[in-house]
Amino acid sequence: MQTTVRQANTEIARFRTLVGRLRNDFLRVTRVARTGIGQYEIECAACGQGHGTFKFQSDATDAARTHANRCAA
Ligand SMILES: [Zn+2]
């Protein structure tokens, strides 16, 4: 449950999902956003789900890339 006011997230990376690449669909992407100091979140526009919060950008981008390769949406 998010109780604080969220500021606009800053997108730092995006990976097209497997289906997005196959269909050349730019909307099917998994995004990594910086949501705070030392806080990165993964959101997938294809399946519409969040995929965790990470402390390090490298971890977040790795996880986003992994999800994009797995996402079936
Ligand atoms: Zn997904």
N, CA, C, O and the ligand as a Tripos MOL2 file, in Angstrom:
@<TRIPOS>MOLECULE
protein
  293   291    74     0     0
PROTEIN
NO_CHARGES

@<TRIPOS>ATOM
      1 N           0.8430   -1.1960    0.0000 N.3       1 MET1
      2 CA          0.0000    0.0000    0.0000 C.3       1 MET1
      3 C           0.8730    1.2380    0.0000 C.2       1 MET1
      4 O           1.7430    1.4080    0.8540 O.2       1 MET1
      5 N           0.6250    2.0960   -0.9700 N.am      2 GLN2
      6 CA          1.4250    3.3090   -1.1070 C.3       2 GLN2
      7 C           0.6900    4.4430   -0.4320 C.2       2 GLN2
      8 O          -0.4120    4.7970   -0.8510 O.2       2 GLN2
      9 N           1.2660    5.0160    0.5940 N.am      3 THR3
     10 CA          0.5720    6.0670    1.3160 C.3       3 THR3
     11 C           1.1650    7.4400    1.0420 C.2       3 THR3
     12 O           0.5120    8.4620    1.2550 O.2       3 THR3
     13 N           2.4040    7.4580    0.5680 N.am      4 THR4
     14 CA          3.0150    8.7540    0.2950 C.3       4 THR4
     15 C           2.6540    9.2140   -1.1090 C.2       4 THR4
     16 O           2.2810    8.4110   -1.9630 O.2       4 THR4
     17 N           2.7670   10.4820   -1.3290 N.am      5 VAL5
     18 CA          2.5060   11.0420   -2.6520 C.3       5 VAL5
     19 C           3.6700   10.6710   -3.5640 C.2       5 VAL5
     20 O           4.8330   10.9280   -3.2550 O.2       5 VAL5
     21 N           3.3330   10.0730   -4.6700 N.am      6 ARG6
     22 CA          4.3850    9.6580   -5.5880 C.3       6 ARG6
     23 C           4.7640   10.7850   -6.5400 C.2       6 ARG6
     24 O           3.9110   11.4860   -7.0830 O.2       6 ARG6
     25 N           6.0460   10.9310   -6.7190 N.am      7 GLN7
     26 CA          6.5060   11.8920   -7.7000 C.3       7 GLN7
     27 C           6.5870   11.1800   -9.0380 C.2       7 GLN7
     28 O           6.5540    9.9520   -9.1190 O.2       7 GLN7
     29 N           6.6950   11.9920  -10.0900 N.am      8 ALA8
     30 CA          6.7980   11.4170  -11.4270 C.3       8 ALA8
     31 C           8.0520   10.5480  -11.5160 C.2       8 ALA8
     32 O           9.1520   10.9670  -11.1560 O.2       8 ALA8
     33 N           7.8540    9.3570  -11.9960 N.am      9 ASN9
     34 CA          8.9880    8.4590  -12.1390 C.3       9 ASN9
     35 C           9.8390    8.8530  -13.3340 C.2       9 ASN9
     36 O           9.3360    9.3690  -14.3320 O.2       9 ASN9
     37 N          11.1050    8.6080  -13.2190 N.am     10 THR10
     38 CA         12.0140    8.8730  -14.3090 C.3      10 THR10
     39 C          12.4040    7.5570  -14.9580 C.2      10 THR10
     40 O          13.0500    6.7040  -14.3480 O.2      10 THR10
     41 N          12.0010    7.4190  -16.1870 N.am     11 GLU11
     42 CA         12.3310    6.1710  -16.8830 C.3      11 GLU11
     43 C          13.8090    6.1720  -17.2450 C.2      11 GLU11
     44 O          14.3280    7.1460  -17.7920 O.2      11 GLU11
     45 N          14.4700    5.0810  -16.9370 N.am     12 ILE12
     46 CA         15.8950    5.0170  -17.2470 C.3      12 ILE12
     47 C          16.2200    3.9280  -18.2520 C.2      12 ILE12
     48 O          17.2950    3.9320  -18.8520 O.2      12 ILE12
     49 N          15.2970    2.9960  -18.4370 N.am     13 ALA13
     50 CA         15.5480    1.9510  -19.4270 C.3      13 ALA13
     51 C          14.2330    1.3200  -19.8290 C.2      13 ALA13
     52 O          13.2610    1.3400  -19.0730 O.2      13 ALA13
     53 N          14.2110    0.7620  -21.0240 N.am     14 ARG14
     54 CA         13.0300    0.0090  -21.4450 C.3      14 ARG14
     55 C          13.4920   -1.1050  -22.3670 C.2      14 ARG14
     56 O          14.4160   -0.9570  -23.1670 O.2      14 ARG14
     57 N          12.8040   -2.2210  -22.2150 N.am     15 PHE15
     58 CA         13.1260   -3.3820  -23.0400 C.3      15 PHE15
     59 C          11.8420   -3.8720  -23.6820 C.2      15 PHE15
     60 O          10.8280   -4.0480  -23.0070 O.2      15 PHE15
     61 N          11.8890   -4.0860  -24.9620 N.am     16 ARG16
     62 CA         10.7120   -4.6310  -25.6110 C.3      16 ARG16
     63 C          10.5550   -6.1000  -25.2360 C.2      16 ARG16
     64 O          11.5300   -6.8450  -25.1400 O.2      16 ARG16
     65 N           9.3110   -6.4890  -25.0280 N.am     17 THR17
     66 CA          9.0820   -7.8820  -24.6530 C.3      17 THR17
     67 C           9.2480   -8.7710  -25.8820 C.2      17 THR17
     68 O           9.3480   -8.3010  -27.0160 O.2      17 THR17
     69 N           9.2730  -10.0540  -25.6130 N.am     18 LEU18
     70 CA          9.4240  -11.0330  -26.6900 C.3      18 LEU18
     71 C           8.3540  -10.8370  -27.7570 C.2      18 LEU18
     72 O           8.6430  -10.8120  -28.9540 O.2      18 LEU18
     73 N           7.1060  -10.6980  -27.2980 N.am     19 VAL19
     74 CA          5.9970  -10.4970  -28.2340 C.3      19 VAL19
     75 C           6.1430   -9.1440  -28.9330 C.2      19 VAL19
     76 O           5.8610   -9.0110  -30.1240 O.2      19 VAL19
     77 N           6.5860   -8.1500  -28.1730 N.am     20 GLY20
     78 CA          6.7900   -6.8260  -28.7490 C.3      20 GLY20
     79 C           7.7990   -6.8480  -29.8750 C.2      20 GLY20
     80 O           7.6310   -6.1600  -30.8810 O.2      20 GLY20
     81 N           8.8540   -7.6410  -29.7070 N.am     21 ARG21
     82 CA          9.8580   -7.7350  -30.7580 C.3      21 ARG21
     83 C           9.3220   -8.4940  -31.9600 C.2      21 ARG21
     84 O           9.5720   -8.1320  -33.1100 O.2      21 ARG21
     85 N           8.5780   -9.5580  -31.6690 N.am     22 LEU22
     86 CA          8.0400  -10.3680  -32.7620 C.3      22 LEU22
     87 C           7.0450   -9.5700  -33.5920 C.2      22 LEU22
     88 O           7.0000   -9.6900  -34.8170 O.2      22 LEU22
     89 N           6.2540   -8.7590  -32.9130 N.am     23 ARG23
     90 CA          5.2060   -8.0030  -33.6120 C.3      23 ARG23
     91 C           5.6380   -6.5880  -33.9410 C.2      23 ARG23
     92 O           4.8740   -5.8170  -34.5220 O.2      23 ARG23
     93 N           6.8570   -6.2460  -33.5720 N.am     24 ASN24
     94 CA          7.3520   -4.8910  -33.7850 C.3      24 ASN24
     95 C           6.4310   -3.8760  -33.1180 C.2      24 ASN24
     96 O           6.1020   -2.8370  -33.6910 O.2      24 ASN24
     97 N           6.0260   -4.2010  -31.9010 N.am     25 ASP25
     98 CA          5.0770   -3.3840  -31.1510 C.3      25 ASP25
     99 C           5.8160   -2.6280  -30.0470 C.2      25 ASP25
    100 O           6.2790   -3.2230  -29.0740 O.2      25 ASP25
    101 N           5.9170   -1.3250  -30.2130 N.am     26 PHE26
    102 CA          6.6970   -0.5200  -29.2780 C.3      26 PHE26
    103 C           5.9810   -0.3130  -27.9460 C.2      26 PHE26
    104 O           6.5850    0.1520  -26.9790 O.2      26 PHE26
    105 N           4.7120   -0.6520  -27.8950 N.am     27 LEU27
    106 CA          3.9800   -0.4750  -26.6420 C.3      27 LEU27
    107 C           4.2140   -1.6240  -25.6710 C.2      27 LEU27
    108 O           3.9640   -1.4960  -24.4720 O.2      27 LEU27
    109 N           4.6870   -2.7250  -26.1880 N.am     28 ARG28
    110 CA          4.9350   -3.8770  -25.3150 C.3      28 ARG28
    111 C           6.3660   -3.8090  -24.7880 C.2      28 ARG28
    112 O           7.2950   -4.4120  -25.3260 O.2      28 ARG28
    113 N           6.4880   -3.0540  -23.7240 N.am     29 VAL29
    114 CA          7.8160   -2.8440  -23.1620 C.3      29 VAL29
    115 C           7.8010   -3.0380  -21.6500 C.2      29 VAL29
    116 O           6.7930   -2.8230  -20.9770 O.2      29 VAL29
    117 N           8.9410   -3.4460  -21.1550 N.am     30 THR30
    118 CA          9.1660   -3.4870  -19.7190 C.3      30 THR30
    119 C          10.0490   -2.2980  -19.3770 C.2      30 THR30
    120 O          11.1400   -2.1410  -19.9250 O.2      30 THR30
    121 N           9.5700   -1.4690  -18.4740 N.am     31 ARG31
    122 CA         10.2760   -0.2360  -18.1590 C.3      31 ARG31
    123 C          10.9530   -0.3030  -16.7960 C.2      31 ARG31
    124 O          10.4490   -0.9240  -15.8600 O.2      31 ARG31
    125 N          12.0870    0.3420  -16.7100 N.am     32 VAL32
    126 CA         12.7460    0.5470  -15.4270 C.3      32 VAL32
    127 C          12.6450    2.0300  -15.1100 C.2      32 VAL32
    128 O          13.0460    2.8740  -15.9110 O.2      32 VAL32
    129 N          12.1160    2.3370  -13.9530 N.am     33 ALA33
    130 CA         11.9740    3.7320  -13.5600 C.3      33 ALA33
    131 C          12.6840    3.9690  -12.2360 C.2      33 ALA33
    132 O          12.6670    3.1260  -11.3400 O.2      33 ALA33
    133 N          13.2960    5.1170  -12.1380 N.am     34 ARG34
    134 CA         13.8930    5.5260  -10.8750 C.3      34 ARG34
    135 C          12.8150    6.2450  -10.0850 C.2      34 ARG34
    136 O          12.2830    7.2650  -10.5240 O.2      34 ARG34
    137 N          12.5000    5.7120   -8.9320 N.am     35 THR35
    138 CA         11.3850    6.2610   -8.1620 C.3      35 THR35
    139 C          11.8560    6.9850   -6.9120 C.2      35 THR35
    140 O          11.0460    7.5520   -6.1780 O.2      35 THR35
    141 N          13.1450    6.9700   -6.6690 N.am     36 GLY36
    142 CA         13.6720    7.6500   -5.4950 C.3      36 GLY36
    143 C          15.1630    7.4290   -5.4280 C.2      36 GLY36
    144 O          15.7720    6.8630   -6.3350 O.2      36 GLY36
    145 N          15.7360    7.8880   -4.3300 N.am     37 ILE37
    146 CA         17.1820    7.7010   -4.1740 C.3      37 ILE37
    147 C          17.4480    6.2370   -3.8530 C.2      37 ILE37
    148 O          16.9780    5.7110   -2.8440 O.2      37 ILE37
    149 N          18.2050    5.5970   -4.7230 N.am     38 GLY38
    150 CA         18.5000    4.1790   -4.5210 C.3      38 GLY38
    151 C          17.2600    3.3210   -4.5950 C.2      38 GLY38
    152 O          17.1580    2.3070   -3.9050 O.2      38 GLY38
    153 N          16.3070    3.7240   -5.4350 N.am     39 GLN39
    154 CA         15.0910    2.9270   -5.5780 C.3      39 GLN39
    155 C          14.6580    2.9020   -7.0370 C.2      39 GLN39
    156 O          14.4110    3.9340   -7.6620 O.2      39 GLN39
    157 N          14.5800    1.7050   -7.5410 N.am     40 TYR40
    158 CA         14.2070    1.5140   -8.9360 C.3      40 TYR40
    159 C          13.0660    0.5180   -8.9940 C.2      40 TYR40
    160 O          13.0340   -0.4640   -8.2530 O.2      40 TYR40
    161 N          12.1330    0.7910   -9.8860 N.am     41 GLU41
    162 CA         10.9850   -0.0950  -10.0140 C.3      41 GLU41
    163 C          10.8390   -0.5650  -11.4430 C.2      41 GLU41
    164 O          11.1640    0.1400  -12.3980 O.2      41 GLU41
    165 N          10.3410   -1.7750  -11.5560 N.am     42 ILE42
    166 CA         10.0830   -2.3290  -12.8820 C.3      42 ILE42
    167 C           8.5860   -2.3880  -13.0980 C.2      42 ILE42
    168 O           7.8360   -2.9020  -12.2680 O.2      42 ILE42
    169 N           8.1700   -1.8530  -14.2270 N.am     43 GLU43
    170 CA          6.7670   -1.9350  -14.6140 C.3      43 GLU43
    171 C           6.7040   -2.4320  -16.0460 C.2      43 GLU43
    172 O           7.4270   -1.9570  -16.9210 O.2      43 GLU43
    173 N           5.8380   -3.3830  -16.2610 N.am     44 CYS44
    174 CA          5.7040   -3.9390  -17.5970 C.3      44 CYS44
    175 C           4.4030   -3.4540  -18.2150 C.2      44 CYS44
    176 O           3.3170   -3.7330  -17.7080 O.2      44 CYS44
    177 N           4.5270   -2.7280  -19.3090 N.am     45 ALA45
    178 CA          3.3450   -2.1930  -19.9800 C.3      45 ALA45
    179 C           2.6010   -3.2910  -20.7330 C.2      45 ALA45
    180 O           1.4100   -3.1500  -21.0100 O.2      45 ALA45
    181 N           3.2790   -4.3670  -21.0610 N.am     46 ALA46
    182 CA          2.6460   -5.4410  -21.8170 C.3      46 ALA46
    183 C           1.6860   -6.2440  -20.9460 C.2      46 ALA46
    184 O           0.5320   -6.4520  -21.3190 O.2      46 ALA46
    185 N           2.1550   -6.6900  -19.7970 N.am     47 CYS47
    186 CA          1.2750   -7.4860  -18.9350 C.3      47 CYS47
    187 C           0.6520   -6.6290  -17.8330 C.2      47 CYS47
    188 O          -0.1880   -7.1080  -17.0710 O.2      47 CYS47
    189 N           1.0670   -5.3570  -17.7510 N.am     48 GLY48
    190 CA          0.4360   -4.4340  -16.8240 C.3      48 GLY48
    191 C           0.7610   -4.6780  -15.3690 C.2      48 GLY48
    192 O           0.0000   -4.2830  -14.4850 O.2      48 GLY48
    193 N           1.8770   -5.3230  -15.1100 N.am     49 GLN49
    194 CA          2.2210   -5.6270  -13.7280 C.3      49 GLN49
    195 C           3.5590   -5.0240  -13.3420 C.2      49 GLN49
    196 O           4.4420   -4.8070  -14.1720 O.2      49 GLN49
    197 N           3.6710   -4.7650  -12.0550 N.am     50 GLY50
    198 CA          4.9490   -4.3530  -11.5020 C.3      50 GLY50
    199 C           5.7800   -5.5960  -11.2090 C.2      50 GLY50
    200 O           5.2400   -6.6760  -10.9690 O.2      50 GLY50
    201 N           7.0690   -5.4320  -11.2320 N.am     51 HIS51
    202 CA          7.9260   -6.6010  -11.0170 C.3      51 HIS51
    203 C           9.0270   -6.3110  -10.0270 C.2      51 HIS51
    204 O          10.1680   -6.7470  -10.1790 O.2      51 HIS51
    205 N           8.6540   -5.5640   -9.0120 N.am     52 GLY52
    206 CA          9.5740   -5.4250   -7.9050 C.3      52 GLY52
    207 C          10.2770   -4.0870   -7.8190 C.2      52 GLY52
    208 O          10.2860   -3.2840   -8.7520 O.2      52 GLY52
    209 N          10.8570   -3.8920   -6.6650 N.am     53 THR53
    210 CA         11.6190   -2.6790   -6.3770 C.3      53 THR53
    211 C          13.0580   -3.0860   -6.1090 C.2      53 THR53
    212 O          13.3280   -4.0710   -5.4230 O.2      53 THR53
    213 N          13.9590   -2.3190   -6.6570 N.am     54 PHE54
    214 CA         15.3780   -2.6620   -6.5540 C.3      54 PHE54
    215 C          16.1710   -1.4780   -6.0370 C.2      54 PHE54
    216 O          15.7980   -0.3180   -6.2170 O.2      54 PHE54
    217 N          17.2770   -1.8080   -5.3900 N.am     55 LYS55
    218 CA         18.1250   -0.7670   -4.8280 C.3      55 LYS55
    219 C          19.1540   -0.2830   -5.8450 C.2      55 LYS55
    220 O          19.5780    0.8730   -5.8240 O.2      55 LYS55
    221 N          19.5400   -1.1850   -6.7260 N.am     56 PHE56
    222 CA         20.5850   -0.8370   -7.6830 C.3      56 PHE56
    223 C          20.0480   -0.8570   -9.1100 C.2      56 PHE56
    224 O          19.2540   -1.7170   -9.4910 O.2      56 PHE56
    225 N          20.5070    0.1140   -9.8750 N.am     57 GLN57
    226 CA         20.0420    0.2270  -11.2560 C.3      57 GLN57
    227 C          20.4030   -1.0140  -12.0590 C.2      57 GLN57
    228 O          19.6130   -1.4780  -12.8810 O.2      57 GLN57
    229 N          21.5900   -1.5480  -11.8240 N.am     58 SER58
    230 CA         22.0230   -2.7090  -12.6080 C.3      58 SER58
    231 C          21.1300   -3.9180  -12.3260 C.2      58 SER58
    232 O          20.7990   -4.6720  -13.2410 O.2      58 SER58
    233 N          20.7410   -4.1020  -11.0700 N.am     59 ASP59
    234 CA         19.8380   -5.2040  -10.7250 C.3      59 ASP59
    235 C          18.4880   -5.0160  -11.3970 C.2      59 ASP59
    236 O          17.8960   -5.9610  -11.9200 O.2      59 ASP59
    237 N          18.0130   -3.7770  -11.3720 N.am     60 ALA60
    238 CA         16.7050   -3.4870  -11.9500 C.3      60 ALA60
    239 C          16.7120   -3.7110  -13.4580 C.2      60 ALA60
    240 O          15.7770   -4.2980  -14.0040 O.2      60 ALA60
    241 N          17.7520   -3.2500  -14.1270 N.am     61 THR61
    242 CA         17.7940   -3.4160  -15.5810 C.3      61 THR61
    243 C          17.9480   -4.8870  -15.9430 C.2      61 THR61
    244 O          17.3610   -5.3500  -16.9210 O.2      61 THR61
    245 N          18.7320   -5.6220  -15.1640 N.am     62 ASP62
    246 CA         18.8700   -7.0530  -15.4230 C.3      62 ASP62
    247 C          17.5270   -7.7590  -15.2840 C.2      62 ASP62
    248 O          17.1490   -8.5710  -16.1280 O.2      62 ASP62
    249 N          16.8130   -7.4400  -14.2120 N.am     63 ALA63
    250 CA         15.5260   -8.0780  -13.9580 C.3      63 ALA63
    251 C          14.5060   -7.6890  -15.0260 C.2      63 ALA63
    252 O          13.6850   -8.5100  -15.4380 O.2      63 ALA63
    253 N          14.5610   -6.4390  -15.4680 N.am     64 ALA64
    254 CA         13.6260   -5.9900  -16.4980 C.3      64 ALA64
    255 C          13.9010   -6.7070  -17.8150 C.2      64 ALA64
    256 O          12.9750   -7.1110  -18.5180 O.2      64 ALA64
    257 N          15.1700   -6.8590  -18.1380 N.am     65 ARG65
    258 CA         15.5310   -7.5510  -19.3780 C.3      65 ARG65
    259 C          15.0750   -9.0100  -19.3130 C.2      65 ARG65
    260 O          14.5590   -9.5620  -20.2850 O.2      65 ARG65
    261 N          15.2770   -9.6150  -18.1490 N.am     66 THR66
    262 CA         14.8620  -11.0040  -17.9690 C.3      66 THR66
    263 C          13.3580  -11.1360  -18.1170 C.2      66 THR66
    264 O          12.8650  -12.0490  -18.7790 O.2      66 THR66
    265 N          12.6280  -10.2120  -17.4920 N.am     67 HIS67
    266 CA         11.1690  -10.2890  -17.6180 C.3      67 HIS67
    267 C          10.7300  -10.0740  -19.0640 C.2      67 HIS67
    268 O           9.8550  -10.7790  -19.5660 O.2      67 HIS67
    269 N          11.3430   -9.0990  -19.7260 N.am     68 ALA68
    270 CA         10.9430   -8.8070  -21.1060 C.3      68 ALA68
    271 C          11.1160  -10.0450  -21.9920 C.2      68 ALA68
    272 O          10.3430  -10.2690  -22.9230 O.2      68 ALA68
    273 N          12.1330  -10.8340  -21.6870 N.am     69 ASN69
    274 CA         12.3690  -12.0430  -22.4790 C.3      69 ASN69
    275 C          11.3940  -13.1570  -22.1460 C.2      69 ASN69
    276 O          11.2130  -14.0920  -22.9250 O.2      69 ASN69
    277 N          10.7670  -13.0490  -20.9810 N.am     70 ARG70
    278 CA          9.8320  -14.0930  -20.5380 C.3      70 ARG70
    279 C           8.3830  -13.7010  -20.7300 C.2      70 ARG70
    280 O           7.5140  -14.5620  -20.8670 O.2      70 ARG70
    281 N           8.1200  -12.4080  -20.7420 N.am     71 CYS71
    282 CA          6.7410  -11.9250  -20.7200 C.3      71 CYS71
    283 C           5.9760  -12.4500  -21.9310 C.2      71 CYS71
    284 O           6.4060  -12.3050  -23.0750 O.2      71 CYS71
    285 N           4.8560  -13.0500  -21.6510 N.am     72 ALA72
    286 CA          4.0490  -13.6360  -22.7300 C.3      72 ALA72
    287 C           2.9160  -12.7200  -23.1490 C.2      72 ALA72
    288 O           2.1300  -13.0630  -24.0310 O.2      72 ALA72
    289 N           2.8270  -11.5410  -22.5140 N.am     73 ALA73
    290 CA          1.7170  -10.6380  -22.8290 C.3      73 ALA73
    291 C           1.9990   -9.8330  -24.0950 C.2      73 ALA73
    292 O           1.1700   -9.0220  -24.5080 O.2      73 ALA73
    293 ZN          5.2540   -8.3810  -18.6040 Zn       74 ZN74
@<TRIPOS>BOND
     1     1     2 1
     2     2     3 1
     3     3     4 2
     4     3     5 am
     5     5     6 1
     6     6     7 1
     7     7     8 2
     8     7     9 am
     9     9    10 1
    10    10    11 1
    11    11    12 2
    12    11    13 am
    13    13    14 1
    14    14    15 1
    15    15    16 2
    16    15    17 am
    17    17    18 1
    18    18    19 1
    19    19    20 2
    20    19    21 am
    21    21    22 1
    22    22    23 1
    23    23    24 2
    24    23    25 am
    25    25    26 1
    26    26    27 1
    27    27    28 2
    28    27    29 am
    29    29    30 1
    30    30    31 1
    31    31    32 2
    32    31    33 am
    33    33    34 1
    34    34    35 1
    35    35    36 2
    36    35    37 am
    37    37    38 1
    38    38    39 1
    39    39    40 2
    40    39    41 am
    41    41    42 1
    42    42    43 1
    43    43    44 2
    44    43    45 am
    45    45    46 1
    46    46    47 1
    47    47    48 2
    48    47    49 am
    49    49    50 1
    50    50    51 1
    51    51    52 2
    52    51    53 am
    53    53    54 1
    54    54    55 1
    55    55    56 2
    56    55    57 am
    57    57    58 1
    58    58    59 1
    59    59    60 2
    60    59    61 am
    61    61    62 1
    62    62    63 1
    63    63    64 2
    64    63    65 am
    65    65    66 1
    66    66    67 1
    67    67    68 2
    68    67    69 am
    69    69    70 1
    70    70    71 1
    71    71    72 2
    72    71    73 am
    73    73    74 1
    74    74    75 1
    75    75    76 2
    76    75    77 am
    77    77    78 1
    78    78    79 1
    79    79    80 2
    80    79    81 am
    81    81    82 1
    82    82    83 1
    83    83    84 2
    84    83    85 am
    85    85    86 1
    86    86    87 1
    87    87    88 2
    88    87    89 am
    89    89    90 1
    90    90    91 1
    91    91    92 2
    92    91    93 am
    93    93    94 1
    94    94    95 1
    95    95    96 2
    96    95    97 am
    97    97    98 1
    98    98    99 1
    99    99   100 2
   100    99   101 am
   101   101   102 1
   102   102   103 1
   103   103   104 2
   104   103   105 am
   105   105   106 1
   106   106   107 1
   107   107   108 2
   108   107   109 am
   109   109   110 1
   110   110   111 1
   111   111   112 2
   112   111   113 am
   113   113   114 1
   114   114   115 1
   115   115   116 2
   116   115   117 am
   117   117   118 1
   118   118   119 1
   119   119   120 2
   120   119   121 am
   121   121   122 1
   122   122   123 1
   123   123   124 2
   124   123   125 am
   125   125   126 1
   126   126   127 1
   127   127   128 2
   128   127   129 am
   129   129   130 1
   130   130   131 1
   131   131   132 2
   132   131   133 am
   133   133   134 1
   134   134   135 1
   135   135   136 2
   136   135   137 am
   137   137   138 1
   138   138   139 1
   139   139   140 2
   140   139   141 am
   141   141   142 1
   142   142   143 1
   143   143   144 2
   144   143   145 am
   145   145   146 1
   146   146   147 1
   147   147   148 2
   148   147   149 am
   149   149   150 1
   150   150   151 1
   151   151   152 2
   152   151   153 am
   153   153   154 1
   154   154   155 1
   155   155   156 2
   156   155   157 am
   157   157   158 1
   158   158   159 1
   159   159   160 2
   160   159   161 am
   161   161   162 1
   162   162   163 1
   163   163   164 2
   164   163   165 am
   165   165   166 1
   166   166   167 1
   167   167   168 2
   168   167   169 am
   169   169   170 1
   170   170   171 1
   171   171   172 2
   172   171   173 am
   173   173   174 1
   174   174   175 1
   175   175   176 2
   176   175   177 am
   177   177   178 1
   178   178   179 1
   179   179   180 2
   180   179   181 am
   181   181   182 1
   182   182   183 1
   183   183   184 2
   184   183   185 am
   185   185   186 1
   186   186   187 1
   187   187   188 2
   188   187   189 am
   189   189   190 1
   190   190   191 1
   191   191   192 2
   192   191   193 am
   193   193   194 1
   194   194   195 1
   195   195   196 2
   196   195   197 am
   197   197   198 1
   198   198   199 1
   199   199   200 2
   200   199   201 am
   201   201   202 1
   202   202   203 1
   203   203   204 2
   204   203   205 am
   205   205   206 1
   206   206   207 1
   207   207   208 2
   208   207   209 am
   209   209   210 1
   210   210   211 1
   211   211   212 2
   212   211   213 am
   213   213   214 1
   214   214   215 1
   215   215   216 2
   216   215   217 am
   217   217   218 1
   218   218   219 1
   219   219   220 2
   220   219   221 am
   221   221   222 1
   222   222   223 1
   223   223   224 2
   224   223   225 am
   225   225   226 1
   226   226   227 1
   227   227   228 2
   228   227   229 am
   229   229   230 1
   230   230   231 1
   231   231   232 2
   232   231   233 am
   233   233   234 1
   234   234   235 1
   235   235   236 2
   236   235   237 am
   237   237   238 1
   238   238   239 1
   239   239   240 2
   240   239   241 am
   241   241   242 1
   242   242   243 1
   243   243   244 2
   244   243   245 am
   245   245   246 1
   246   246   247 1
   247   247   248 2
   248   247   249 am
   249   249   250 1
   250   250   251 1
   251   251   252 2
   252   251   253 am
   253   253   254 1
   254   254   255 1
   255   255   256 2
   256   255   257 am
   257   257   258 1
   258   258   259 1
   259   259   260 2
   260   259   261 am
   261   261   262 1
   262   262   263 1
   263   263   264 2
   264   263   265 am
   265   265   266 1
   266   266   267 1
   267   267   268 2
   268   267   269 am
   269   269   270 1
   270   270   271 1
   271   271   272 2
   272   271   273 am
   273   273   274 1
   274   274   275 1
   275   275   276 2
   276   275   277 am
   277   277   278 1
   278   278   279 1
   279   279   280 2
   280   279   281 am
   281   281   282 1
   282   282   283 1
   283   283   284 2
   284   283   285 am
   285   285   286 1
   286   286   287 1
   287   287   288 2
   288   287   289 am
   289   289   290 1
   290   290   291 1
   291   291   292 2
@<TRIPOS>SUBSTRUCTURE
     1 MET1         2 RESIDUE 1 A MET
     2 GLN2         6 RESIDUE 1 A GLN
     3 THR3        10 RESIDUE 1 A THR
     4 THR4        14 RESIDUE 1 A THR
     5 VAL5        18 RESIDUE 1 A VAL
     6 ARG6        22 RESIDUE 1 A ARG
     7 GLN7        26 RESIDUE 1 A GLN
     8 ALA8        30 RESIDUE 1 A ALA
     9 ASN9        34 RESIDUE 1 A ASN
    10 THR10       38 RESIDUE 1 A THR
    11 GLU11       42 RESIDUE 1 A GLU
    12 ILE12       46 RESIDUE 1 A ILE
    13 ALA13       50 RESIDUE 1 A ALA
    14 ARG14       54 RESIDUE 1 A ARG
    15 PHE15       58 RESIDUE 1 A PHE
    16 ARG16       62 RESIDUE 1 A ARG
    17 THR17       66 RESIDUE 1 A THR
    18 LEU18       70 RESIDUE 1 A LEU
    19 VAL19       74 RESIDUE 1 A VAL
    20 GLY20       78 RESIDUE 1 A GLY
    21 ARG21       82 RESIDUE 1 A ARG
    22 LEU22       86 RESIDUE 1 A LEU
    23 ARG23       90 RESIDUE 1 A ARG
    24 ASN24       94 RESIDUE 1 A ASN
    25 ASP25       98 RESIDUE 1 A ASP
    26 PHE26      102 RESIDUE 1 A PHE
    27 LEU27      106 RESIDUE 1 A LEU
    28 ARG28      110 RESIDUE 1 A ARG
    29 VAL29      114 RESIDUE 1 A VAL
    30 THR30      118 RESIDUE 1 A THR
    31 ARG31      122 RESIDUE 1 A ARG
    32 VAL32      126 RESIDUE 1 A VAL
    33 ALA33      130 RESIDUE 1 A ALA
    34 ARG34      134 RESIDUE 1 A ARG
    35 THR35      138 RESIDUE 1 A THR
    36 GLY36      142 RESIDUE 1 A GLY
    37 ILE37      146 RESIDUE 1 A ILE
    38 GLY38      150 RESIDUE 1 A GLY
    39 GLN39      154 RESIDUE 1 A GLN
    40 TYR40      158 RESIDUE 1 A TYR
    41 GLU41      162 RESIDUE 1 A GLU
    42 ILE42      166 RESIDUE 1 A ILE
    43 GLU43      170 RESIDUE 1 A GLU
    44 CYS44      174 RESIDUE 1 A CYS
    45 ALA45      178 RESIDUE 1 A ALA
    46 ALA46      182 RESIDUE 1 A ALA
    47 CYS47      186 RESIDUE 1 A CYS
    48 GLY48      190 RESIDUE 1 A GLY
    49 GLN49      194 RESIDUE 1 A GLN
    50 GLY50      198 RESIDUE 1 A GLY
    51 HIS51      202 RESIDUE 1 A HIS
    52 GLY52      206 RESIDUE 1 A GLY
    53 THR53      210 RESIDUE 1 A THR
    54 PHE54      214 RESIDUE 1 A PHE
    55 LYS55      218 RESIDUE 1 A LYS
    56 PHE56      222 RESIDUE 1 A PHE
    57 GLN57      226 RESIDUE 1 A GLN
    58 SER58      230 RESIDUE 1 A SER
    59 ASP59      234 RESIDUE 1 A ASP
    60 ALA60      238 RESIDUE 1 A ALA
    61 THR61      242 RESIDUE 1 A THR
    62 ASP62      246 RESIDUE 1 A ASP
    63 ALA63      250 RESIDUE 1 A ALA
    64 ALA64      254 RESIDUE 1 A ALA
    65 ARG65      258 RESIDUE 1 A ARG
    66 THR66      262 RESIDUE 1 A THR
    67 HIS67      266 RESIDUE 1 A HIS
    68 ALA68      270 RESIDUE 1 A ALA
    69 ASN69      274 RESIDUE 1 A ASN
    70 ARG70      278 RESIDUE 1 A ARG
    71 CYS71      282 RESIDUE 1 A CYS
    72 ALA72      286 RESIDUE 1 A ALA
    73 ALA73      290 RESIDUE 1 A ALA
    74 ZN74       293 GROUP 0 **** ****
